[in-house]
Amino acid sequence: MSSHCPFRFSTLLTVAAAGLALLMPASLLQSHAQTAPQQAGQQAALSDSAKSENKTERNTSAESAPQAAPTAAANPTAQKGVTGKAIDKVKEVARSAGDIFSRVPCLPPKGVSKSMGSLPRVANKLVAGQPVVIVAFGSSSTQGYGSSSPEFTYPNRLAAQLRRKYPTADISVVNAGKGGEDASEMMKRLQTAVIDLHPDLVIWQVGTNAVLRNLDPAETAKLVEEGITRIQAVGSDVVLIDPQYSPRVNEHAESAGKMMKLLNKTAELRKVGVFPRFAVMKDWHERQAIPIENFVIADGLHMSDWGYACFAQLLGDDIIKSVGQIKLGVAVPSDVRAYRPM
């Protein structure tokens, strides 16, 4: 018995050793298989972290003054580039424009009769829920010279007001203003800039440049009458806008007076409305005691944001009034002028 025991023991040791030898590689492989992805993930994370740190360093150096990463993260404003600052500036201007009438109220002038019976097409289309196209035709006052942003031109102000009042209506206000033009130059583009758009209303601002250039007011009135006739032939409503009350226009008081009289006479002949811009702006200054610099910019001619805003507000109020009359069934003759001279 004793001679067989060593053999059996050694055999068992050999088998055990072989079993361990077989088990250990599998165990090690399994351990390596579990550990390798973790190590790869850790390395990738470290790589991404390094890239992020490098990107932060580049951004910090590109903006302006260097500072620690935690400080920059805590102060997002410090990370804004030129675009961000520009957007902030636009928002600031928009906020200041939004409360423009809280600083200086926009009041209608006294003593001006304002029946809007001369805009039947616009009113009827709004009441019927049909699309309305308005073309603002003129020179730099229409184009918006002097405003701080295209949003603050009178055509855009008017469009915003009408859309607020009629939120479900499809209202387009096309700005067809071109700086520096007089009536003869406007007539050359009347067809393409106005008539071809099939407008429901044409608001025609005219006369100022003719006054400044000492052109014959009678000749301007003749061209305006011809233009109104062509516009009315396609069924559009028309409102004229006369020159502005401003230091540079007032230097030509005699010519400006003749221009306004002739424009009113032409409007009466063609049975269209006139927005008496000169009288309205004069009322701002003389009756409401608003300093000229509040509604005219430093060039002494063009209107400011407030001037354009109040001008658009008064015009929009009367378009809205006309629509209200038709809704109530008020039969206002189409030849009643929107505005009469003061």
Secondary structure, DSSP 8 states (H G I E B T S, - for coil): -TTTHHHHHHHHHHHHHHHHHHHHHHHHHHHHHHHHHHHHHHHHHHHHHHHHHHHHHHHHHHHSS---HHHHHH-GGGG--HHHHHHHHHHHHHHHHHTHHHHS-----TT-----TT-HHHHHHHHHT--EEEEEEESHHHHTTT-SSGGGSHHHHHHHHHHHHSTTS-EEEEEEE-TT--HHHHHHTHHHHTGGG--SEEEEE-SHHHHHTT--HHHHHHHHHHHHHHHHTTT-EEEEE----SHHHHTTHHHHHHHHHHHHHHHHHHT-EEE-HHHHHHHHHHTS---GGGTB-TTSSSB-HHHHHHHHHHHHHHHHHHHHHHHTT----TTS-S----
